[in-house]
């Protein structure tokens, strides 16, 4: 009798929570359906997200390879045949700074909920990769995977390759200016 009583005591709270979980799942499906209907109607809503990641300056004015970690805030527009985003990046590390605002455009290969994409864009910002720092344009090419185009929560993994157009100088090496270039790897979550 005691095992049956212990089982009943353990299961009753879970049974009480089950209807609340079902209601929450139903609300999530309704929100996702509303969002998908608006997007199919030609009204692309922005996804607002946060990406965390790292940057590595393979070519730089530094003696070694400067690296840094940071975050990007972004708004992603899904036009079904294209993706576009506006982003603000802040990455810092050992002799590494990347602070930029940018625009990107991408081609999604699949119209479904999960799609790989390729594209690129242009950022303007201040960079410092082992040198004295510089302000300029930063074009980039990117590829990634977007999960959740038709849901309410979206996950985005991306690998980008950037090139800082402005040359960065070093005070101790007058002839040693360089253009920083390298990968930027991020994982993001958007709502």
VOGU-985385 format. One record per residue: residue in three letters; z, x, y of N, C-alpha, C in turn. Coordinates in steps of 0.05 Angstrom, whole numbers, padded with zeros to 5 digits, always signed. Each point is the difference from the previous one (the first is absolute). Last residue first. Example, Ala and Ser with C-alpha at 12.3 -4.5 7.8 and 13.67 -1.06 7.14 Angstrom:
SER+00142+00257-00045+00001+00016+00024+00014-00015+00022/ALA-00001+00006-00115+00000-00018+00024+00000+00018+00024/
***
This chain:
UNK-00624+00277+00720+00005-00029-00002-00018-00015+00019/UNK+00008+00105-00054-00006-00017+00023+00006-00029-00007/UNK+00011+00113-00030+00007-00027-00007-00004-00017+00024/UNK-00034+00106-00040+00009-00020+00019+00006-00027-00012/UNK-00020+00115-00012+00004-00024-00016+00013-00020+00018/UNK-00061+00100+00011+00019-00020+00008+00002-00022-00022/UNK-00041+00106+00034+00004-00017-00023+00022-00021+00007/UNK-00074+00076+00044+00022-00017+00008+00003-00021-00022/UNK-00052+00105+00010+00004-00027-00010+00025-00014+00013/UNK-00062+00077+00052+00015-00003-00025+00004-00029-00008/UNK-00022+00077+00089-00013-00019-00018+00017-00003-00026/UNK-00004+00049+00109+00015-00009-00024-00016-00020-00015/UNK-00034+00082+00064+00000-00029-00003+00015-00008-00025/UNK+00013+00092+00064-00011-00012-00024+00000-00030+00003/UNK+00015+00107+00052+00000-00029+00002-00013-00012-00025/UNK+00023+00098+00029+00006-00014-00025+00000-00030+00002/UNK-00006+00076+00067-00026-00006-00012+00003-00017-00026/UNK+00078+00026+00051-00019-00012+00018-00027-00007-00012/UNK+00102+00012-00036-00027+00007-00011-00021-00013+00018/UNK+00094-00012+00015+00001+00027-00010-00027+00009-00012/UNK+00012-00088+00036+00005+00019+00021+00000+00029-00010/UNK-00059-00082-00041+00027+00012-00004+00003+00021+00021/UNK-00066-00095-00011+00004+00028+00004+00028+00008-00007/UNK-00076-00081-00027+00028+00006+00006+00003+00030+00002/UNK-00086-00075+00012+00010+00025-00011+00029+00004+00009/UNK-00054-00097-00013+00010+00020+00019+00011+00025-00015/UNK-00029-00074-00051-00023+00010+00014+00008+00022+00020/UNK+00043-00032-00095+00008+00000+00028-00023+00014+00015/UNK-00002-00052-00096-00008+00024+00014+00008-00003+00029/UNK+00026-00049-00105-00003+00000+00029-00011+00028+00010/UNK+00009-00071-00091-00005+00028+00007-00006+00000+00030/UNK+00055-00071-00074-00019+00005+00022-00003+00030+00004/UNK+00039-00081-00073-00003+00029+00004-00021+00004+00021/UNK+00069-00087-00036-00023+00012+00014+00002+00030+00000/UNK+00042-00106-00035+00002+00029-00005-00026+00013+00011/UNK+00058-00099+00009-00023+00016+00008+00005+00029-00006/UNK+00036-00111-00016+00006+00028-00004-00026+00015+00004/UNK+00044-00104+00029-00023+00018-00006+00010+00028-00003/UNK+00032-00113+00001+00008+00028+00002-00023+00018-00009/UNK-00014-00092-00002+00015+00002+00025+00010+00029+00005/UNK-00092-00026-00055+00028-00007-00002+00013+00002+00027/UNK-00091+00026-00025+00002-00029+00000+00029-00009-00002/UNK-00025+00093+00002-00016-00012+00021+00003-00030+00002/UNK+00043+00076-00057+00012-00023+00012-00016-00013+00023/UNK-00010+00103-00026+00009-00020-00020+00014-00022+00015/UNK-00070+00091+00015+00014-00021+00013+00007-00022-00021/UNK-00031+00111+00008+00002-00023-00017+00018-00021+00015/UNK-00066+00090+00035+00026-00010-00009-00003-00024-00018/UNK-00046+00083+00073-00004-00017-00024+00027-00009-00010/UNK-00050+00052+00095+00022-00010-00017-00010-00016-00023/UNK-00020+00073+00092-00012-00015-00022+00022-00008-00019/UNK+00000+00031+00111+00009+00001-00027-00017-00017-00018/UNK+00015+00051+00109-00015-00018-00019+00011+00004-00028/UNK+00041+00020+00098+00004+00007-00028-00016-00020-00017/UNK+00013+00041+00111-00010-00020-00019+00004+00011-00029/UNK+00066+00037+00079-00029-00004-00004-00006-00022-00020/UNK+00079+00077+00043-00006-00028+00001-00030-00003-00004/UNK+00076+00080-00031-00023-00007+00015-00003-00031-00001/UNK+00068+00096-00031-00006-00029+00003-00024-00005+00018/UNK+00036+00087-00034+00014-00010+00024-00004-00030+00005/UNK-00006+00038-00101-00007+00013+00026+00016-00012+00023/UNK+00004-00031-00093+00005+00028-00001-00006+00015+00026/UNK-00024-00094-00004+00000+00010-00027+00002+00031+00000/UNK+00002-00094+00065+00010+00027+00000+00003+00008-00030/UNK-00045-00085+00069+00005+00013-00025+00011+00028+00005/UNK-00023-00103+00050+00010+00027+00003+00007+00012-00027/UNK-00076-00081+00022+00028+00006+00000+00006+00030+00003/UNK-00075-00085-00029+00005+00017+00023+00029+00006+00001/UNK-00077-00034-00079+00026-00001+00012+00000+00018+00024/UNK-00073-00054-00072+00005+00019+00021+00027-00004+00012/UNK-00057-00023-00100+00008-00009+00026+00004+00023+00019/UNK-00033-00043-00108+00008+00021+00017+00008-00011+00027/UNK-00023-00025-00114-00007-00004+00028+00009+00024+00017/UNK+00006-00059-00104-00007+00025+00013-00007-00005+00029/UNK+00056-00050-00093-00016-00001+00025-00005+00029+00010/UNK+00036-00073-00090-00002+00027+00011-00017-00001+00026/UNK+00059-00084-00041-00026+00012+00006+00003+00029+00008/UNK+00048-00101-00037+00003+00029-00001-00027+00013+00005/UNK+00003-00093+00004+00027+00006+00009+00006+00030+00001/UNK-00105-00028+00003+00024-00011-00012+00026+00009+00013/UNK-00096+00025+00015+00010-00022+00016+00026-00012-00010/UNK-00042+00105-00005+00004-00025-00016+00011-00021+00018/UNK-00019+00087+00035-00021-00002-00021+00002-00026-00016/UNK+00025+00026+00107+00013-00006-00026-00022-00005-00021/UNK+00001+00059+00095-00015-00018-00017+00015-00005-00026/UNK+00033+00030+00107-00003+00006-00029-00017-00021-00014/UNK+00041+00046+00102-00017-00021-00012-00006+00009-00029/UNK+00075+00025+00089-00014+00006-00024-00016-00024-00010/UNK+00061+00051+00090-00015-00024-00011-00015+00009-00025/UNK+00094+00041+00059-00027+00001-00010-00011-00027-00009/UNK+00081+00073+00049-00008-00028-00002-00029+00000-00010/UNK+00085+00079-00008-00026-00010+00007-00002-00030-00002/UNK+00057+00099-00017+00007-00025+00013-00027-00012+00010/UNK+00042+00085-00062-00024-00016+00003+00009-00027+00011/UNK+00040+00108-00024+00003-00026+00015-00027-00013+00001/UNK+00057+00093-00045-00021-00020-00003+00007-00025+00016/UNK+00053+00082-00023-00022+00008+00018-00024-00020-00002/UNK+00065-00028-00065+00004+00027+00008-00025+00010+00015/UNK+00007-00103+00003+00009+00018-00021+00005+00028+00012/UNK-00039-00113+00019+00013+00025+00009+00009+00016-00024/UNK-00061-00094+00036+00006+00018-00022+00011+00026+00011/UNK-00036-00105+00029+00019+00020+00008+00008+00016-00024/UNK-00079-00080+00037+00010+00019-00019+00021+00019+00013/UNK-00054-00102+00009+00015+00020+00016+00014+00018-00020/UNK-00091-00074-00003+00024+00014-00011+00012+00019+00021/UNK-00075-00085-00030+00009+00014+00024+00027+00012-00009/UNK-00092-00038-00060+00028+00002+00007+00004+00015+00027/UNK-00073-00058-00075+00003+00016+00024+00030+00002+00007/UNK-00079-00031-00083+00028+00003+00008+00000+00016+00026/UNK-00078-00067-00054+00008+00026+00012+00030-00002+00005/UNK-00044-00072-00041-00022+00020-00004+00007+00027+00012/UNK+00068-00066+00008-00011-00004-00027-00023+00019-00006/UNK+00060+00005+00077-00023-00018+00005-00015-00007-00026/UNK+00100+00039+00034-00016-00003-00024-00022-00020+00005/UNK+00072+00070+00057-00015-00024+00000-00019-00001-00023/UNK+00097+00053+00030-00025+00000-00016-00013-00027+00001/UNK+00077+00066+00054-00009-00028-00003-00027+00002-00013/UNK+00090+00074+00005-00028-00009+00001-00004-00030-00001/UNK+00067+00098+00006+00001-00029+00004-00029-00008+00003/UNK+00043+00091-00048-00020-00013+00016+00006-00030+00002/UNK+00055+00102-00026-00006-00028-00003-00022-00009+00018/UNK+00041+00099-00049+00003-00019+00021-00008-00028-00007/UNK+00004+00118-00023+00003-00027-00010+00004-00019+00023/UNK-00046+00106-00018+00019-00018+00013+00000-00027-00013/UNK-00039+00115+00000+00002-00027-00012+00020-00017+00015/UNK-00064+00100+00006+00020-00018+00011-00001-00027-00014/UNK-00027+00101-00033-00012-00027+00001+00022-00020+00010/UNK-00001+00104+00032+00001-00013-00026-00014-00027+00003/UNK+00002+00052+00075-00002+00022-00020+00000-00012-00028/UNK-00039-00059+00085+00025+00012-00011-00005+00021-00021/UNK-00064-00058+00047+00006+00024+00014+00025+00014-00011/UNK-00065-00062-00063+00016-00003+00024+00004+00027+00013/UNK-00040-00060-00092-00010+00019+00020+00016-00003+00025/UNK+00033-00051-00066-00012+00022-00016-00011+00021+00018/UNK+00075-00076+00012-00021+00012+00016-00010+00025-00014/UNK+00052-00096-00028-00002+00028-00006-00024+00011+00016/UNK+00071-00094-00008-00024+00013+00011+00002+00030-00007/UNK+00046-00102-00036+00002+00027+00008-00027+00011+00009/UNK+00058-00103-00008-00017+00020-00014+00004+00028+00011/UNK+00013-00118+00009+00015+00025-00001-00017+00020-00014/UNK-00016-00099+00056-00008+00019-00021+00018+00025+00003/UNK-00001-00112+00030+00012+00027+00004-00010+00017-00023/UNK-00038-00099+00050+00011+00016-00021+00012+00026+00009/UNK-00051-00105+00017+00016+00020+00014+00015+00016-00021/UNK-00094-00063+00003+00023+00008-00016+00014+00021+00016/UNK-00068-00079+00041+00008+00028-00005+00024+00002-00019/UNK-00079-00075-00001+00026+00004+00010+00007+00029-00004/UNK-00097-00058+00007+00016+00022-00012+00026+00004+00014/UNK-00070-00080-00012+00021+00007+00019+00017+00022-00012/UNK-00073-00050-00044-00011+00019+00020+00020+00007+00022/UNK+00012-00054-00083-00012-00016+00022-00011+00018+00022/UNK+00047+00036-00074-00026-00010-00010-00014-00016+00022/UNK+00087+00031+00018-00018+00022-00001-00028-00009-00010/UNK+00070-00063+00003-00008+00008+00027-00019+00023+00000/UNK+00035-00029-00082-00018-00020+00011-00008+00007+00028/UNK+00063+00055-00043-00027+00003-00012-00019-00020+00012/UNK+00090-00007+00025-00012+00025+00011-00028+00004-00010/UNK+00050-00072-00036-00006-00004+00029-00014+00024+00012/UNK+00031+00008-00088-00023-00018+00001-00007-00006+00029/UNK+00077+00052-00015-00024+00015-00008-00025-00017+00002/UNK+00083-00042+00015-00006+00018+00022-00026+00016-00006/UNK+00033-00056-00069-00011-00016+00022-00007+00018+00024/UNK+00042+00041-00074-00028-00009-00007-00012-00016+00022/UNK+00090+00025+00010-00017+00023+00002-00029-00007-00007/UNK+00065-00067-00011-00005+00005+00028-00018+00025+00004/UNK+00027-00020-00087-00018-00021+00009-00007+00004+00030/UNK+00065+00055-00039-00026+00007-00010-00021-00020+00009/UNK+00089-00019+00021-00009+00023+00015-00028+00009-00009/UNK+00043-00070-00047-00007-00009+00027-00011+00023+00016/UNK+00033+00020-00085-00025-00015-00002-00009-00010+00027/UNK+00084+00042-00005-00022+00020-00004-00027-00014-00003/UNK+00076-00054+00007-00004+00014+00025-00023+00020-00002/UNK+00029-00046-00079-00015-00017+00019-00006+00013+00027/UNK+00053+00050-00064-00028-00004-00008-00015-00018+00019/UNK+00097+00021+00002-00018+00015+00018-00029-00005-00007/UNK+00069-00039-00054+00003-00011+00027-00019+00014+00020/UNK+00006+00032-00088-00013-00026+00000+00001-00013+00027/UNK+00047+00080-00014-00029+00005+00000-00015-00026+00001/UNK+00094-00004-00007-00008+00009+00026-00030+00006+00002/UNK+00034-00027-00086+00001-00021+00021-00007+00010+00028/UNK+00008+00057-00081-00026-00013+00005+00001-00020+00022/UNK+00078+00049-00031-00019+00019+00010-00026-00014+00008/UNK+00070-00050-00040+00009+00009+00026-00020+00020+00012/UNK-00016-00032-00087-00003-00022+00019+00008+00010+00028/UNK+00014+00059-00071-00029-00003+00005-00005-00022+00021/UNK+00088+00012-00031-00008+00023+00017-00030-00001+00007/UNK+00034-00065-00059+00011-00004+00026-00008+00023+00019/UNK-00022+00007-00090-00016-00021+00012+00009-00006+00028/UNK+00048+00063-00052-00026+00010+00008-00017-00021+00013/UNK+00086-00028-00033+00001+00017+00024-00027+00012+00007/UNK+00011-00052-00079+00000-00016+00024+00000+00017+00025/
***
